[in-house]
Amino acid sequence: KPLIKKAFNTGTASNDQILDAIAEFINSLTNFDTKYDNAINAHFASNRNANIEGVVLKMLSPLENTGKELYLTKCGNCHGAVAGRPGKTESNNGLYAEYQDMGVAAFKGGTPRFKVPTLRNIELTAPYMHDGSMATIDDVLDHYSNGIKNTAGLDPLLKAGSSPIKMNLSTDDREALKAFLATMTDEKILADIKFSDPFIR
């Protein structure tokens, strides 16, 4: 109630005001102070029209650069080439052969589809998938390596002909991908008082 009073100068908040408040908060969650962002910014500062695919970013280690290339070729079409703006808004990644939860299809119609998230701060946001069914990044890599189900509405990018693709990620591929994903962690946002519990300040 004290926060509602401070935000809206009223004792109670309407549904619209609550939705506006949630939207304002979510839109304030910017985490672009990462090793990857700094590497991209340094690259584009001297290569304004350049692409990052096939480019060794000087601020990343060899392992992280290898992971970047794997990300761009295997993940970037859906999750975004710059790892902050998803390439797709919704998709079906073959998590289940048959879904109980229809995701956005529950109100848009069609086959099960779910929001495609950015992978920023992915190390800090377990569990994974739309239903939290995967505990670790390794579980996710297992899924994309050889666990994609041939479900109705499976994203065409995850198919080879009429069958699900198998990325068959090697141990080295996994380590490189995980090293790259770690470059998208913004540690500063974790300590920002703006996102702390307002009732314990």
PyMOL commands that set and color helices and strands:
alter all, ss='L'
color gray80, all
select helices_A, chain A and resi 2-8+15-27+35-46+62-74+76-79+105-108+122-124+137-147+156-158+171-182+187-191+193-195
alter helices_A, ss='H'
color red, helices_A
select strands_A, chain A and resi 90-91+114-115+159-160+163-164
alter strands_A, ss='S'
color yellow, strands_A
deselect
rebuild
show_as cartoon
